[in-house]
Amino acid sequence: MSLPSSESLPNDINDLPPARQRHIRRQPRSVSLAEQQILLDSLIKLTTPTPAFFIRALLGAVTLGCAFYLQNLALLVVAIVVFPFQTPLFGLALYPLTLNAKHAVKALVSTLLLILLSFAAGILAGLFQPFKYPDALGLFRFTSPYWLDIALVAISAFFSALTLIRKGKIPEGLGVLLSYMVVVPFAVIGFGLTYWSGALFVSLEHLGLAFLFAVFAFIVFGFPPKKPLGWLVVITVLAITLAVSSVGLNFSVNQVPVAPTGLPNATYRVIASISPAAPTKPVPTNTMTPTDIPPTATLAPTLAPTGLPTATSEPTTQWGVVKSETGAVIRKEPNFNAEVIGYANNADRIEILGEFTALNGSLWFEVRTAPEQTGWLLGSLLQTQTPVPTPAN
């Protein structure tokens, strides 16, 4: 009687003993090829879109549109929480490793649908909202690349892939970050249209970075592409992402000047002063008195009237009130990458010294932050008030 030389493995990793599951998930490089394949199959199953994914995507898009329309921060938070974890994105990241075309097509269609819903929500909110450049939610930040956003996308994508491998569960908490950094920028494109066209580059950049760092995590933990086609896909996405990032960075630099040199001169408050006029020295005149004629009175020389001091009206001072639930950042220059020199709270009253309009339509106000310090604040965060003339001296 012959005994089997090996024990057959189940098709589902969850059917293995818990200790064996933990070993496979924690050290996939040290297990057999069959066990690696079981883990890959579980990841494919975990990243397959379900009906709940599409329902949450629709609800999240509706909530996001309402948040944009009402400029309500609480609704924005609800929207990014309601949005589902982007399992299709990680399903796409598995394609270079598995070359499973059927699963990749499903993931691609699901990702495009999520993007389309977000874009449509932004368009509808932008068409019907009553303000010209509303930005109480700080959405204008997505119109130019920002290193902190890039870092958040990279970290959340990497650790999401790590959680999928090690825990075999959906990391909902990291999914909230990904929803804000990947899904919301596509809504900003529709919301601002041509005025916020820089959001297109940022959206594609964040999407490409999330894909690349998910693939990087899979490679680091033992699942490199087995065929040249897989590496070709990774290199292609990397090249496209770098190209988009380069174009987006140049677009941002061309739209907003780096320094305020050559900007329209700010209108500063000028205090009128009265200077006393110099007295005019009288010129004496010779008076001849004939001997045969009785002397007559000579009129005393009179001073010519000089210009009297006149009161000059003082130029009006313009004020604005901060309208942003999250407050406003005051920068050293009218540039999103400029140094932050101060902050303003919602409903703060700020003196406006001048203004500057960028080529992309963004309006910046030069404001006084301290008696001897000025800075620049995004115009959409400031509600201007009617200037009140200062009484004349």
Stockholm file with secondary structure:
# STOCKHOLM 1.0

chainA/1-393         MSLPSSESLPNDINDLPPARQRHIRRQPRSVSLAEQQILLDSLIKLTTPTPAFFIRALLGAVTLGCAFYLQNLALLVVAIVVFPFQTPLFGLALYPLTLNAKHAVKALVSTLLLILLSFAAGILAGLFQPFKYPDALGLFRFTSPYWLDIALVAISAFFSALTLIRKGKIPEGLGVLLSYMVVVPFAVIGFGLTYWSGALFVSLEHLGLAFLFAVFAFIVFGFPPKKPLGWLVVITVLAITLAVSSVGLNFSVNQVPVAPTGLPNATYRVIASISPAAPTKPVPTNTMTPTDIPPTATLAPTLAPTGLPTATSEPTTQWGVVKSETGAVIRKEPNFNAEVIGYANNADRIEILGEFTALNGSLWFEVRTAPEQTGWLLGSLLQTQTPVPTPAN
#=GR chainA/1-393 SS CCCCSSCCCCSSGGGSCHHHHHHHHHCGGGSCHHHHHHHHHHHHHHTSCCHHHHHHHHHHHHHHHHHHHHTCHHHHHHHHHHSCCCHHHHHHHTHHHHCCHHHHHHHHHHHHHHHHHHHHHHHHHHHHCSCSSCCTTCGGGGGSCCHHHHHHHHHHHHHHHHHHHHTCSCCHHHHHHHIIIIIHHHHHHHHHGGGGTHHHHHHHHHHHHHHHHHHHHHHHTTCCCSSHHHHHHHHHHHHHHHHHHHHHHHHHHHHSCSSCTTCCCCCCCCCCCCCCCCCCCCCCCCCCCCSSSCCCCCCCCCCCCCCCCCCCCEEEEEEEEECCTTCEEEESSSSTTSCEEEEECTTCEEEEEEEEECTTSCEEEEEEEETTEEEEEEGGGEEECCCEEECCC
#=GC SS_cons         CCCCSSCCCCSSGGGSCHHHHHHHHHCGGGSCHHHHHHHHHHHHHHTSCCHHHHHHHHHHHHHHHHHHHHTCHHHHHHHHHHSCCCHHHHHHHTHHHHCCHHHHHHHHHHHHHHHHHHHHHHHHHHHHCSCSSCCTTCGGGGGSCCHHHHHHHHHHHHHHHHHHHHTCSCCHHHHHHHIIIIIHHHHHHHHHGGGGTHHHHHHHHHHHHHHHHHHHHHHHTTCCCSSHHHHHHHHHHHHHHHHHHHHHHHHHHHHSCSSCTTCCCCCCCCCCCCCCCCCCCCCCCCCCCCSSSCCCCCCCCCCCCCCCCCCCCEEEEEEEEECCTTCEEEESSSSTTSCEEEEECTTCEEEEEEEEECTTSCEEEEEEEETTEEEEEEGGGEEECCCEEECCC
//
